[in-house]
């Protein structure tokens, strides 16, 4: 089971305190995805640390970006790519997401590649089509790489308080795995109150946690639920 905490543009909890609390949880790969200013502190605290994005070039005139070699030099272990907020607010395309993933994997970083549909796409019956297109580009660029993990993010559940039912999550995860056989995390308003039921689904391999990862107790509770789900 994998539980990744995406701190987004928040400073997040104290890395050393978080690392101390997580040390008592067995059977879960806990990952933190802090903003760039907190990467070094999280690495130094002994946390498995992923960046929130990574560029496809090793260096160059790409203002505001960060490369895989730079992250590796800090001791960062991986990166998110294609988060719904990157797609929505910064124009990330499926092709760009796949290029970022390929470069990161080639450099030796782990990757959590995010896919998911909007409410409009779900309502119109296009969920499977959207996922099929997003995953086809990732598969073409990356293949079935051991360092690749997927995250299913129903966009309508990101930061809204809405959450897919366990049945909907299971259905989407099973479909994703039929197209690209890699672990799939659920991301979409995961909280201590709904984590156990979601993580009990057979094709849900963990969680990508947003707001609930900003508090140590709530993130720890989700990690503990993940550990129990496979015990």
C-alpha positions in Angstrom: 0.0 0.0 0.0 1.2 3.5 -0.9 -0.1 6.7 0.8 1.2 9.9 -0.7 0.6 13.3 0.8 0.4 16.2 -1.6 1.0 19.4 0.4 0.3 21.6 -2.7 1.3 25.2 -2.0 1.3 24.9 1.8 4.3 24.6 4.1 2.9 21.4 5.6 3.6 19.8 8.9 7.0 19.6 10.6 9.0 17.0 8.7 10.8 15.6 11.7 7.7 15.2 13.8 5.9 13.5 10.9 8.8 11.1 10.3 8.8 10.2 14.0 5.1 9.4 13.9 5.2 7.4 10.7 8.1 5.3 12.0 5.5 3.3 14.0 3.4 2.4 10.9 4.4 -0.9 9.2 3.2 -2.2 5.8 2.7 1.2 4.1 5.0 3.2 1.8 4.4 6.7 3.0 5.4 9.5 0.6 5.3 13.3 1.0 5.1 15.7 -1.9 6.0 19.1 -0.4 6.5 22.4 -2.1 10.1 22.9 -3.4 11.1 25.0 -0.4 10.5 22.0 1.9 12.1 19.3 -0.2 15.5 19.4 1.5 14.0 19.4 5.0 11.8 16.4 4.2 14.7 14.5 2.8 16.8 15.3 5.8 14.0 14.1 8.1 14.2 10.7 6.4 10.9 11.0 4.7 10.4 9.4 1.2 10.1 12.7 -0.7 8.6 13.3 -4.1 8.4 16.7 -5.9 5.1 18.0 -7.2 6.3 18.2 -10.8 9.4 17.6 -12.9 10.5 18.8 -16.3 11.5 16.5 -19.2 14.8 18.2 -19.9 17.9 17.8 -17.6 18.6 21.6 -17.8 17.8 24.6 -19.9 16.0 27.9 -20.2 12.7 26.7 -18.6 12.0 29.3 -16.0 10.0 28.0 -13.0 10.7 24.3 -13.8 12.9 21.8 -12.0 14.7 18.8 -13.6 15.2 15.2 -12.5 19.0 15.6 -11.9 18.3 18.5 -9.7 15.8 16.5 -7.6 18.1 13.5 -7.4 20.9 15.8 -6.2 18.7 16.8 -3.3 17.9 13.2 -2.4 14.3 13.4 -3.7 13.0 10.0 -4.7 10.3 10.8 -7.3 7.7 13.2 -8.6 4.0 13.7 -9.2 3.1 14.4 -12.8 -0.2 15.5 -14.4 -2.0 16.5 -11.2 -5.5 17.8 -12.1 -4.5 21.3 -10.8 -1.5 21.3 -13.2 -3.8 20.3 -16.0 -6.6 22.8 -15.1 -4.6 25.9 -14.1 -1.4 25.6 -16.0 -2.5 23.9 -19.3 -0.6 20.6 -18.8 -1.5 18.4 -21.8 -1.5 14.6 -21.9 1.6 14.7 -24.1 3.5 17.0 -21.6 2.5 14.8 -18.7 3.8 11.7 -20.5 7.1 13.4 -21.4 7.6 14.4 -17.8 7.0 10.9 -16.6 9.3 9.3 -19.2 12.2 11.7 -18.3 11.8 11.2 -14.6 11.7 7.4 -14.9 14.7 7.4 -17.2 16.6 9.4 -14.6 15.8 6.9 -11.9 13.0 8.8 -10.1 9.7 7.2 -9.2 6.6 8.7 -10.7 3.0 9.1 -9.6 1.1 9.9 -12.8 -2.4 11.3 -12.3 -5.4 10.7 -14.5 -9.1 11.4 -14.1 -12.2 12.9 -15.6 -14.2 16.1 -14.9 -17.8 16.1 -13.7 -18.9 17.1 -17.2 -17.0 14.2 -18.8 -18.5 11.7 -16.3 -22.0 13.0 -16.7 -21.7 12.7 -20.5 -20.6 9.1 -20.2 -17.1 9.9 -21.4 -15.1 8.7 -18.3 -13.7 5.6 -20.0 -12.8 7.5 -23.1 -10.9 10.2 -21.2 -9.0 7.7 -19.1 -8.2 5.6 -22.2 -6.7 8.6 -24.0 -4.7 9.8 -20.9 -3.3 6.3 -20.3 -2.5 5.6 -23.9 -0.1 8.5 -24.0 1.6 7.5 -20.7 1.9 3.9 -21.8 3.3 4.8 -25.2 6.0 7.0 -23.5 6.8 4.9 -20.4 5.7 1.4 -21.0 5.1 -0.8 -17.9 7.9 0.7 -15.8 8.5 -0.6 -12.3 8.9 3.0 -11.1 5.5 4.1 -12.4 2.5 4.4 -10.1 -0.9 5.8 -11.3 -3.3 7.9 -9.4 -7.0 8.1 -10.2 -8.2 11.6 -9.5 -11.9 12.2 -10.3 -11.5 16.0 -10.9 -14.9 16.7 -9.5 -13.7 15.3 -6.1 -10.5 17.3 -5.8 -10.8 19.8 -3.0 -14.6 19.8 -3.2 -15.4 17.5 -0.3 -17.1 15.2 -2.7 -15.7 11.7 -2.9 -16.3 8.8 -5.2 -18.1 5.9 -3.6 -16.0 2.8 -3.0 -17.8 1.1 -5.8 -17.1 3.9 -8.2 -13.5 4.0 -7.2 -13.2 0.2 -7.6 -14.8 0.3 -11.1 -12.4 3.1 -12.3 -9.3 1.4 -10.8 -10.2 -1.9 -12.4 -10.6 -0.2 -15.8 -7.3 1.7 -15.4 -5.5 -1.5 -14.6 -7.0 -3.2 -17.7 -5.2 -0.6 -19.8 -2.0 -0.2 -17.9 -1.1 -2.8 -15.2 0.5 -0.7 -12.5 -0.6 0.2 -8.9 -3.3 2.8 -8.8 -3.9 5.2 -5.9 -7.2 6.9 -5.3 -7.1 10.7 -5.0 -10.1 12.8 -4.3 -10.9 14.2 -0.8 -9.5 11.2 1.0 -9.9 11.7 4.8 -9.6 9.6 7.9 -13.4 9.1 7.8 -13.6 7.5 4.4 -10.1 6.0 3.9 -10.7 2.6 5.3 -13.7 1.9 3.0 -11.9 3.2 -0.1 -8.7 1.3 0.7 -10.5 -2.0 1.3 -11.4 -2.2 -2.4 -9.3 -4.8 -4.2 -8.0 -2.6 -7.0 -7.2 0.4 -4.8 -3.5 0.2 -4.0 -3.3 3.3 -1.8 -4.2 7.0 -1.7 -3.1 10.3 -2.9 -4.1 12.6 -0.1 -4.5 16.4 -0.3 -5.7 18.6 2.5 -5.7 15.7 5.0 -2.0 15.3 4.6 -1.3 18.8 6.1 -2.1 17.6 9.6 0.0 14.8 11.1 -2.8 13.1 13.0 -5.1 12.9 9.9 -2.3 11.7 7.6 -1.2 9.1 10.1 -4.8 7.9 10.5 -5.0 7.3 6.7 -1.6 5.5 6.7 -2.9 3.3 9.6 -6.1 2.5 7.6 -4.0 1.5 4.6 -1.9 -0.8 6.8 -5.0 -2.5 8.2 -6.6 -2.9 4.8 -3.9 -5.4 3.7 -3.3 -7.1 7.1 
